[in-house]
Structure formats: C-alpha cells, structure tokens
C-alpha cells in the first residue's frame, strides 16, 4: 500500500503519515534500541513510502540517530533519493528554563539551529517547527522573525510551528512569517483545532499536521476492554500524556465506548482501530499529515493500511454519536496543556502499569538517567 503525499509548498512534498520519533528518545520510556536497529527501522519506513520523520532538538539523542540514518541512506541510495526524506525538527528554546528564555537572542537561535544541522548532517534543515512554551514571557514573534532571518541565510527551508493558540499564530502571520505548517494535537479524542485554528491556518496557507492520532498507543486493540489504570502511570510518557487527554475527553468509560465503535468500523473495512483513527484525522479539513509515533517497525505494515479504505457516511455517523457526548478537551490548541504545565509532569516512572494478556499488570524498571542535559526534565518516582 503506497502512502499518499501532499505538498506543503511547491516542490516540498511529505507523506501523509509521518513517523514520530519521540519514542526513540532516551527520556521517553527508558528503553532505547541499539543504533543499528533504529536505523534499520527508519530504512523500513522510508522504503515503504513513509518518508517524513518528526523530531525535536529536545528529544534526547533523536536528531543524531536520524542523522546517522540519513548518512547511511545517502550512501545506499544516493543524494537525490535522500532529498525525498523530509525531517521536521522542533525548535523549543531553553525548554522549561524561564530565566534563559527571557534572554533568548538571535545568537541563541542560530546556535541551536546549527546544532540541529550538525546532528542531522544537513546543510539546510527541511522544516523547523518553532515552539514557544511560556506565553507569560514575551518573544514568540521575535523568535519567528529570527527563524525567518536564518531561513534567508539558507539554513532553513520551511518554517513551521507547533502547539500555538490562534492569537499567537495570528500575530506571527501578521509579522510576515510564512508558516508552512502547524503541528497540533488532533485526534478523535482531541478536536481543539476546530475551535478556530483550522480556519486561521486555511486563510494563511498553513497546513495542519496532527499528532496524537493514535493516542500514544491507547487508541488500539490492546486497550479495548481494559480496566481504568486510574491515573497517568503507564509504560511511557506518551501513554501518560494521552491518558490525561482521555480524562479531558470524558473519562475511561466513554473512551471504551469510542474504542468499541472504532473496532466495529475497523472490522467492516478489514483494518485496525488505529487505521480508523488515523483516517479520521486525515479526513479533517486542511490536515496534510497524521504523525504516528513509532518506537520501531512493528506496526508499520498495519499503519500502511490507513491508505486502503475510506470512511463512509455510516462510519462517520457512528463516530460522531460518541463524540457528541464528549466533554472536551476544551479551549484552544494546547491551552489545557499549558495552563496545567503538563510538559513538566512528563516522567519515566520506575513503577508503571502495562497490559499483558488482556490484563493490567504492574512492572518495575531501573531509574532512567539522561547523559546529555537537553531533553525533558525527569522526575523519578
């Protein structure tokens, strides 16, 4: 099954499913496969037609791992083939360090962009998704203009954004920054982009890229019929993140009703729950791509089935009936996450819950340590 593609700008095409790479960060779950395995998995995605990879300068170790993949891919297939690979990296200046964020400068910005270029082994970054994580500290428009200046210097091809609300996106558009894409949480659980962001981005030729389409893995057969874990203390920070979204959505019982509805639709089309959830996002207005996080290639063949079917009127009506009873998430894009400072809550726990043979089980692991201090701040519990 060949993935669909779309152009963000003339000559800049991405696959409509992108591989999210938070899952291969040191600070995601405490388990990082050997580099050769990671590179082999990235090859498998690229060779399948999923040629778009999403990462961030704060994902511990990920840019360097993708850089090694690009080096080997270029050696195997040549520079022209390698140019079809698009890496969307995130620029999040001085993440969770308010004092340094207040002093953010062009020199700081260029230093981090140069570091991403070095890690990825590129002469020009394909697309930089800017993120300003604290609105109480002014500077997001200035950051956008700094990236525009570095774009003019040839260090960046396209500028994107991630996790902004409509008011701040409007300011950056008004400042004359050509923002090609905005990466936001968008899923069958989270429709906050429909509270104004879709219209704003459509009016400014800015495509939406939706992450969280599979709820970090919660939107799957694995979690169908499973008892409520009772809190965000699961196997990795993605699952914890989307457990909180499930609570915003309306709680675990309603989530289970949604999973049952998605499973029925999936059965009619001969696909998986995740395919239905991803197709739902791809069918939303002005969405260019669904970002599907993946630790490895285990679900690659299944992910490709997203392009094997279309949701029909009955399917959409059954989904809408569940969504009509949801309570949220409310507000603008990433508003709840910012207000509750959920980024700071992310942690790789030493004791956690997982599902084995259809049952929740408690597991333990050693304390996770991060060698290089440029990722999430970890709290061990």
N, C-alpha and C positions, 0 to 999 in steps of 0.2 A: 504494500500500500504506500503510494507516494504522498508525502505531506504537501499540503497547499502552501503556497508562498504569497507574499504581498510586498509591495514596495512602500517604504516609509518616505522616501524621496526618490526621484528618478535615478535609476542605477543602483539603488541601495535596497536590496531585497532581503527579507528574513523569512524563515519558515514559520508557519502559523502555530506551531508548537515549538517552544524553546525549552531547552534543558536548563532548569535552575540548578545552581551549584552550591547553594548554602550547605547542602547535605554532605559535601566533601570537605567542609571546613573543620579545622581542629576543634573549634568551640561549638560544634553542632550536637554531637552525640557522644563524643569521647572515642569513637571508632573511626579511624581513617585507614582505608586500604593502602597497600603498597603503591608507590607511584606507577609502576608498570601496569597494575590493574586499573588504576584510574585512567591512565592514558588509553588503554585498550577499550575501556568503556566509552570514552569520548570518541574514539575512532568509530565504534559501532553506531553511535548516534549520528555522526557526520555521514557515514556511509549509507545510513538508512534514509537520509534526506533531511534529518533534523540538524540543521547547520547553524543554528543560533544558540549561543550559550550566554547565560546571565550570571554575573558575579559581582563582587564589590571589593573595594580596597580594604574594607574592614572584615571581610571573610578570611579568617586566618589561614594563610597558605594557598588559597584558591587561585589567585591570579598567577602565581608561579607554576602551579600544576597545569593550568590551562596553557600557559606559555610553553611548557615542555611538550604538551600535546601538539601545539601549533608548529613547533620546531620539527617534530617527527613527521607530522602530516605534510609539511612543506617538503621535507626530504623525500617522502614516499611519492607524493603526487605532483609536486611542483608548485611554484609560486602562484600561477594563475588559478589552479584549483583551490589553493589555500585562501585566496581572496574571497571565495564564496562563503567561507566561515566568517560569521559575524559575532564578535564578542561585545556584549553590552555590560560595561562595568559601572559601578556606582561610586560616586564621589560624595562621601559623608564627612565633611571636615571636622576633625577633633571630636569624634563621636563620644558623647557623654562627658566631655570636658568643657564646662561652660566658660571658664576663665580664658582658655586658649581660643575658644570660638569667638569671644568678644574681640580678640586681636587678629582675627583672620584677615590675611592680606593676599595680594596677588602673588607674592613670593611663596607663601604657603601653598596656594592653589597650584602653582606651577611645579612646586617640588613634588606634590603628591601625584600630579598627572605624569611627571617624568618618572616617578617610581612605578606607576602602573605600566608605562611604556616599557620600562626595563624588565619588569616581572613578566609581562606578556610577550616580550621580544618583538614589539611592533614599532614601526616608525611613526604611525599615526593611530590613535585609538578610534575604533569604529564608531562607538556611541558612548557618551558619558551621561549617566543618569544622576543628576545632581539631587542632593537631599539636604534640606536644612531642618535639623531635628529639634530646634528650640525657637519658636516664634517670638518668645519674650526677648530674645537677643536679636536686634536688627541686623540685616546683612544678606538676606537671601537674594534680593535683586542685584546687589553688588556682586555676589558670588556668580550669578548667571552672566553678568557682564564680563567678569574675569574669564569665565569659560569661553565666552564669545571671542575675547581677545586671544586666548590660546588657540581657538579654532582658526582665527585669522592667521596665526603663526604656523598653521599646518600640523599642529599636534593632535587635533580632534577633527573627525569627520562630521558627525552629527551630535547635537546636544539634545539630551532627553531630561526628564525629571522623574522623581518618584516620591510618592506619599505627600503631595502638597494638597492643600484645600483650594477651593475655587478662587477665593480672594487673593491668595498669594500667586497662584498661576496667572490670574488676570494682570497682576502688577508686572510680572515678568514678560508677558506678551506685550503689554503696553510699553515696556522699556525697549522693545525692538529685538528681543531674543527669539530666534527661530527655534522653537522647541518641537522636535520631530515626533517625540513620543512621551507619554506619561504613564509610568508603571504604577499601578494601583491594585490594591486588593479587590478582586472582582470574582465572585463565585455565586453558586446557587445559594450559599449561606450569607453572602455579603454583597448587597446591591447599592452600596453607598455612592458609587459613581453616577447613579441615576438621579442623584439629588442636586444636579446642576453641572457636574463635571463633564458629562457626555456632551452636552450642548456647547459648553465653553470650548472644549477641545475641537469639536467638529467645526466651530466657527473660525478656528485658528490653524486648521490643517495639522492638527496634532493627534496622532493615533494613540489609542489606549492599548496598553499591554497589561493583561490581567494575571496577577499571581494569586496563589491560594485556590486555584480551580479545583484541586483535589483535597483541600483542607489539610495539607501536610501528610496525607495518607488516611485521614479519618473518613473521607468520603470514599469508602471502598467496602468490598465484601467482608474484609477482615473485621470491621467494627459493626457489621449488621447483627443485631440481636445481642450485643454485648451490654452488660450492666454498666451503669454510670460509674466511671472511675472516681467520681467525687471531687475532682479538682485537677488542676494542671500539673500533674506529677507523673508524666508519661516518659517514653523512652528517649525522646529528643526534644529540642526547643521548638521545632516546627509543630509537633503534635500538641505541645503545651500552648503555643500561640493560638492554634485553631480550636482547641478546647474552649478557650475564652470566647472565641467568636461563636461557638455553638451555644454558649450561655447567653450571649447577646441576641442570638437568633431566636431563642425561645426555650432553650433547655434541652436536655438529653432525650426526653420522651418525644418531643416534636422532631428532633434530629433523627431519631429512629424511624418515625413515620416517613420522613423525607427519604431515608435510605431505602425503605421498603418500596416507595413509589419509584425511585430511580432503578431499583433492582427489577421491578416489573417491566419498565420501559426497556432496560438493557436486555432482558430475556426476549422481548419481542424482536429486537434487532440483532440478536446473537452476539452481543458485545458485553462489556463490563460496566459496572456502576461508574467507574472513573471516566469511561468514554462518554457516557451521557452527560456527566458533569462538565467535562471539557468542551463538548459540543455546545452545551448551553451557553458557556462563556463566549465561544467563537461566534455564536449567532447574535450576540448583543450588538447594538448599534455602535459603530465606529471602533470596534475592537479589532485590532490587527493580529493579536497573538495571545495565546494562553501559555503562561510559564508553568511548566510542570517540574517540580523539584524531583531529583533522582540521585540516589547515592551511587547506583550502578545501573547496568543494563537489564536487570531482572525483569522489569516491566516494559521494556522498550517495544517488543512486538505487540503487546496489548495496547500501549499508547498509540501506536500507528493505526489501530482500528478506529480511532476517532474520526478518521477520514473515510470510513467505509459506509457511512449512513448519514441520514438527515433526520432531525426531529420533526415529526408531523404534528398536525393540529391536536390530535388526541394526546400525544406526549406532552406538548406544551401546556395543555389544559390540566393535565394531572399534576404537573409540577406547580403550576400557578395556584392550584387549590391548596397545596401545602404552604406555599409562600404567602398566601393571603392571611394565614394565621400566625405568621412570624412577627416578632416584636422588634426586630432590628437586624443588624446594628443600625443605630440611628445617627443622624447628623451627616457631616461632610466626610470626605475621604480622610481616613486615618485620624479623625477627630477624637474618638474614644481612646485610641491607642496613645495619642499624645497626652490627653487630659489625665489618663491614668499612668502615664510614663511606663508603658508596657515593655518598651525596649530594655529598661533597666531590670525588669523582672525575669528576663531570659537567663536560664541557668541549666547547666548539665548536672543533674542530681545523682548522687551516689546510690540512692534507693529510688526505684521507679516501678511503674506498672506497665505490663505489656500483655498481649493476647497470645495464648498458646492453646491450640486445640479447642478454640471457641470459648475460652475462659480467661478471665483476668488473672494474672499471676504477678507476684512481687519479685523483683530481681534486684541484685546489688552489683556494683562495679567499683573499681578503684577511683579515687579522686582524679579528676582531669586537670592537667596543668598545661598552660599555653606558653611556649618558649618565647614567642615574639609578641610584644605588647601592642598589637594594633588591631585586635579583634574586640569581641564583646567582653565586657567585664563579667567574670564568672563568680557566682556565689555558690559555694559548695554546701549542700545540706544533706 
